[in-house]
Amino acid sequence: MIPVLIPSLPETDAIVPYLRRIDEAHIYSNYGPLTKAFTDRLCRLIGAQSGDGPVHAALTSNGTTAIELALRYRSAGRPGRYCVMPSWTFIASAHAAANVGLTPYFTDVDPGSLALTPEIAARALRANPGDVAAVVVVSPCGAPIEIEAWEAFEAEYGVPVIFDAAAAGLNLRQVGAQPLCISLHATKALGIGEGGAIITADAAMAAAITGMTGFGFAAGSRVSEMRGGNYRISEYAAAVGLAVLDGLDARIARLREVSLAYVAGFEAIGVPMQAGFGRDWLTMTANAIFDAGAVAEVTAAFDRSGIQWRRWYGGGCHTHPTFATCPHDGLAATRGVAETTIGIPFFPSLAPEQIAEVCGCAGQVLSSR
Ligand SMILES: *Cc1c(COP(=O)(O)O)cnc(C)c1O
């Protein structure tokens, strides 16, 4: 069997030096020294990815709560019931909106980029005049986000935009004021187990949201000035995070190697992968896009061959009972995107023979049709 994903985090020995620091400091949470060091290194890493300009971060307990707090901060005091977001996303995006009292309004995605576009979002605003509190733009499985287009969108329509960039931690090419929410879950490229971060060029926003992660206390005070809760990470999580960053270069090199081998393998059988995957950006999920007429046969062949596969975003959020009554824009392209975008086995230790097996299995089905 070839599993669809094998998460891998630093091994114990790489974490131990950081654990000893915790033993010495007797600080276990509440923005301790390891959390500060991890935050600084994360900002420097993303600053280096995104060129110059300041990068600030608020760490959160996970990616879902990062989205939740960014939405709470940016939609506070705004009119409107709805949070516009693509249906084709991981269900966490919808829960985050619902957790701050908004109802998701599900939109379609562009079938080429698999992402929400400013045109689709503008159509959603026209369909719900005055009733949209915020827009969540999702990075599909980690693909880079066109930040400038969304800055122009927010300037034109006056509706706050936040980015669910949960899987895009290695692909933040630009950081503006609009918050980029990333996940540090074990299954993401920057995984530390559980954790999240809100990345922004807006220092005041990062400071305020950090306050929201600790009961809304302003820095250095015990007076609650904002709605929030306990959304912090512990020093133990930060210890793992520091060990992850120590090993990141090797991880990136490995991900690139495996990704490019896949791109070549699928190119040889004429099957596109998600646009730019491997060549332009790196993530932890590999999607191949099969013809609608062939996808059932290919996945059946995967099943027979013990090749695990997954539709990472299922049929879209609107197909889940919890969100089935939410309004949507008709989702004309979503069904096709959900049907044909297939997550194939992908992880850093994937061997060339396994890649050959996956591509060979799909290729055999396609050539016999
Ligand atoms: C993983 C993911 C999340 C949730 O992140 P957690 O850290 O698991 O809470 C949200 N949105 C998308 C698109 C994701 O892939």
The ligand as an ORCA input file, in Angstrom:
! r2SCAN-3c Opt
* xyz 0 1
  C      -5.369     22.719      7.201
  C      -6.307     23.771      6.749
  C      -7.017     24.568      7.672
  C      -7.026     24.304      9.153
  O      -5.806     24.343      9.789
  P      -5.686     23.592     11.226
  O      -4.317     23.976     11.670
  O      -5.828     22.136     10.951
  O      -6.749     24.127     12.093
  C      -7.822     25.575      7.182
  N      -7.950     25.800      5.872
  C      -7.289     25.068      4.945
  C      -7.465     25.388      3.497
  C      -6.473     24.015      5.360
  O      -5.851     23.269      4.438
*
